[in-house]
Amino acid sequence: MRVLFLLSAFPNHISHHSQSLALNLPPSTSNPKLILPTAFHFLAGLSTGTLSAFLLQPADLLKTRLQQSPTTALLPTLRSITSSPHPLRLLWRGTLPSVIRTGLGSALYFSTLNALRQHVARSNLLVPPNIPLLSPATTSQPSTLPTQPSSSSALPRLSNIANLTTGAIARAGAGFLMTPITVLKVRYESSLYAYPSLSSATRHILRTAGPRGFFAGFGATAIRDAPYAGLYVLFYEEAKRRLSTLYTITPTLLPNGAAASAKEMGTTRAAPINFLSGVVAAVLATTITNPFDAVKTRIQLMPERYGNMAVAGVRMVREEGVRSLFGGLGLRMGRKAVSSALAWTLYEELIKRAEGRWREGEKVVV
């Protein structure tokens, strides 16, 4: 929560000093908007990812335990954990690698996604001409429509194919960088290994598989994460658009007779729409990509048995049936629904507040 407080104060702090920055920096870097977006999107992603990872770690641990073996059931696993001498410690086992992976991964993902979306919006790439390039929160152009839907989004509005593509590319890049942390997290959470610490897990992987062992299951991870992220952004933006149409506003007329630009929704309306859209998007995207998650977990836990994605998938279906590809779906769906909806809702709210304060500070500079 302290991180969230610092983030909310960050843009305001910069705006107080933006005039001095503009005077001291060379012309090519005197515009502070060149600095704020990437830095703030990174910090916003870091804080929201860290918070959601910590709160939902027990669900992630239970999902890993369920996927490690077809004979593992949820209730017996949960009973064995709660009956242990330190149930809370065991439920939050693997929190450190999970927080590092999700926190840093979210920071890389959101900052990369923002850069890609802004580039697509400004260059008209993958954007049909009938779709506004920017959301009401990011444009100052007046509207001439008598009424128009108010948007809950603080992000550029793109086409479906642009949402799908940018989400997939951003997640694939962040996922590759986070794969070693993911392998450590999965091994540490599993009951197949009795690692006393993360350092011992690291040494064991290096000793038995070498550096390559830290990238076990990356193929399945990429095929899971890239489509998941692309589908999530696609479903999320579409759900927001449809839900936002239920709430319309009439722009105020300016003295010259033109219509003022539509205002974005307030937090009381935008946050529930964004959260519900996040839940819907996560449920749909998780269901579609769960087979890749089940395969990834098996490869990372037992690389010598399952080898690669194709071998693992065929072996799981042949020995355990198609149902094995959907092991842990309920837990993963519940965790993804809450974590993604929470992360995106907080992220959009932080961005919206930051842009509002930054625009106020920019007026002083100009």
Disulfide bonds with the S-S distance in Angstrom:
none
